[in-house]
Amino acid sequence: MYKKNKQAGFYIIETLLSFLLFSIVCVTLLPIQYQLLLEKKRIYEEDKAIYFLMNQMHEAIMQPDVPSDKTYDNVISSPLTISWKQTNDLLEGCVSWANVKQQKTTTCLYGKQK
């Protein structure tokens, strides 16, 4: 009977150590998973914003005048602001928005007007 009590204590300690190891792994991996999801969304929004700017740039290149600055609310989760500037023979289009980390992001594309 004395031997069974020793084994029961061993199983309890083994179970507690297993649970502790599992908890440590979960506490370590969950924040990493959250950061990965944020980065995935940030990259998706950046890609969508640049693609939208590229389409607007194609339309602006065909126009004789420089378009006015405009804000678009329905492209990504935060509003996009596209600003235009004419420099020499190049048209500069810049898109600005607040990404999922609430950091202001700006990307510019250049095109030659006809």
C-alpha positions as CSV (number, residue, x, y, z in Angstrom):
1,M,0.0,0.0,0.0
2,Y,2.9,2.4,0.7
3,K,4.2,1.9,-2.8
4,K,0.8,2.9,-4.4
5,N,0.8,6.2,-2.5
6,K,4.3,7.0,-3.8
7,Q,3.1,6.2,-7.4
8,A,0.0,8.4,-7.0
9,G,2.2,11.3,-6.0
10,F,4.5,10.8,-9.0
11,Y,1.5,10.8,-11.3
12,I,0.2,14.1,-9.8
13,I,3.6,15.7,-10.2
14,E,3.9,14.4,-13.7
15,T,0.5,15.8,-14.6
16,L,1.2,19.2,-13.0
17,L,4.5,19.5,-14.9
18,S,2.8,18.5,-18.2
19,F,0.1,21.1,-17.6
20,L,2.8,23.7,-16.7
21,L,4.7,23.0,-19.9
22,F,1.6,23.2,-22.0
23,S,0.6,26.5,-20.3
24,I,4.1,28.0,-21.0
25,V,3.9,27.0,-24.7
26,C,0.4,28.5,-25.0
27,V,1.4,31.8,-23.3
28,T,4.4,32.0,-25.6
29,L,2.7,31.2,-28.8
30,L,-0.5,33.2,-28.5
31,P,1.1,36.6,-28.7
32,I,3.3,35.5,-31.6
33,Q,0.2,34.3,-33.4
34,Y,-1.6,37.6,-32.8
35,Q,1.4,39.5,-34.2
36,L,1.5,37.3,-37.3
37,L,-2.2,38.0,-37.9
38,L,-1.6,41.7,-37.5
39,E,1.2,41.6,-40.0
40,K,-0.9,39.6,-42.4
41,K,-3.6,42.2,-42.3
42,R,-1.2,45.1,-42.6
43,I,0.4,43.5,-45.7
44,Y,-3.0,42.8,-47.2
45,E,-4.2,46.4,-46.7
46,E,-1.0,47.8,-48.1
47,D,-1.3,45.6,-51.2
48,K,-4.9,46.7,-51.7
49,A,-4.1,50.4,-51.2
50,I,-1.2,50.3,-53.7
51,Y,-3.3,48.4,-56.2
52,F,-6.1,51.0,-55.8
53,L,-3.5,53.8,-56.3
54,M,-2.2,52.1,-59.4
55,N,-5.7,52.0,-60.9
56,Q,-6.3,55.6,-60.0
57,M,-2.8,56.5,-61.6
58,H,-3.8,54.8,-64.9
59,E,-7.0,57.0,-65.0
60,A,-5.1,60.1,-64.0
61,I,-2.4,59.6,-66.7
62,M,-5.1,59.7,-69.4
63,Q,-6.5,63.0,-68.2
64,P,-4.9,66.3,-69.3
65,D,-5.2,68.0,-65.9
66,V,-3.8,66.9,-62.5
67,P,-6.6,65.4,-60.4
68,S,-7.5,66.9,-57.1
69,D,-6.8,65.2,-53.8
70,K,-9.5,62.8,-52.6
71,T,-10.3,60.5,-49.7
72,Y,-11.9,57.1,-50.2
73,D,-13.6,55.4,-47.3
74,N,-14.7,52.0,-48.7
75,V,-11.4,50.5,-50.0
76,I,-9.8,49.2,-46.8
77,S,-10.8,49.4,-43.1
78,S,-9.4,53.0,-42.7
79,P,-9.8,55.9,-45.2
80,L,-7.4,56.2,-48.0
81,T,-6.2,59.7,-49.1
82,I,-4.7,60.1,-52.5
83,S,-2.8,63.2,-53.3
84,W,-1.4,64.3,-56.7
85,K,1.5,66.4,-57.6
86,Q,2.9,67.3,-61.1
87,T,6.7,67.5,-61.2
88,N,8.3,68.2,-64.6
89,D,6.9,65.5,-66.9
90,L,6.0,63.1,-64.1
91,L,2.8,62.7,-62.2
92,E,3.3,61.7,-58.6
93,G,0.4,60.0,-56.8
94,C,0.7,59.2,-53.1
95,V,-1.7,57.2,-51.0
96,S,-1.9,57.6,-47.2
97,W,-3.7,55.7,-44.5
98,A,-3.5,54.5,-40.9
99,N,-2.6,50.8,-40.9
100,V,-3.9,48.2,-38.4
101,K,-1.1,49.2,-36.0
102,Q,-2.4,52.8,-36.1
103,Q,0.7,54.0,-37.9
104,K,0.4,56.4,-40.7
105,T,1.6,54.8,-44.0
106,T,2.4,56.6,-47.2
107,T,3.3,55.1,-50.6
108,C,3.9,56.9,-53.8
109,L,3.8,55.9,-57.5
110,Y,5.0,57.9,-60.5
111,G,3.7,58.0,-64.0
112,K,4.4,59.9,-67.2
113,Q,1.4,61.8,-68.6
114,K,0.6,61.6,-72.3
